[in-house]
Amino acid sequence: MEQEEYDIFLLTKPPFSPRSEICLKLAARSENSRIYLAGDGVYHLFSGIERLTGCEIYACQEDLEARAIRDREKVTVPDNFYAAFIEDVMEHCRNMYTF
């Protein structure tokens, strides 16, 4: 049985960063992507990132707490963010991008 593959993005830059803009443009062009938000990347939850079509959004619990972000609508917050990220990369990755 074939496993589904994704374009996987690790986004650590804040909104309005040139690197973030490139990441989001690539993700928007992908038909099947997962975006992992870590560090200052969790601030994208205030910019409407969850409205990207064809994207699943994941956020790091510790980074959300460190920045007092409680809005988690349409966002998956895994118990172990980095283990989930690594498993996704190893098992389901078509292309991997880091920003």
N, C-alpha and C positions, 0 to 999 in steps of 0.2 A: 504494500500500500504506500503510495507516494504521500509525503508530507507537504503541506502548503508552504510556499516560500514567500518571504517578505523582503522588501527593502527596509533595512533597519538603520535608524538615525539616532545618534547620541548627541543631544543638544545641551551644551553647558553655557552657552552665551546668552545674555539678556536680549529682550526685544530691542529692535532698532539697531542692533549690531549688524555690520555688513555680513558677517559670517552667518548670523541667524537668518538674514534675508535669503542668502544662497541656499541654506538648508531647507527653508520653507518652500522655496521655488522648486527644488528637486523633489521634495515630498509631495507637492501638489501635482507634479507630473507623473508620479508613480501611481500605479493602479492598485497597489496593495502594499501599504507601508505601516511601520510601527515607529513611533517617535518616543524615545526615552528622554525625559527631562531630568537633569541633575544640576546641582549647583545653581547658578543664576538662571539657568534655563527654565526653572519652575515659574519664573515671572511671566512666562508666555501664557500661563493660565489666565492672566488678566487681559491678554490681547486677543482672545478668541481663537486660539489654536485648535480648540476642540471642534470648530466648524469646518476644518479641512476634510474634504470628502475622501473616502478611501483610506483614512489614517486611523490607527488606534493609538491613543496617547497613554503613556505610562509616566508616573512621577515618583520620585524618591521621597519616602516618608520623612526621613531625617532632614532633607533640604526644605521640604514644606514647613516642617516645624521650626527650623532655624529662621525662616523668613515669615513666620506667623501667617502662613497661607492656609486657609480653611476651605476655600472653594474647590471642590473636587468633583463637580458634576461632569459626567461623561469621561472621567479619567480613572484609569486603573492604578491603584497604589499597592504594589506587591509587598508581602511581608518582608521579603529579602530582595530588594531592588536589583542589586548587582548579580545575584544568582539567577534571577529571572532574565536579566539582560544577557548574561553569558550563555545561558541555556538557549535562548532565542537565536543568538549569533551562531552557536554550534549546531543547532538542529534545524533552523528554519530560514537561514539567511541566504538571500539571493545576492544582494549587494549590501555593503556596510559603509556608512558615512559617519564621520565624527566632526563636530563643530563646537 
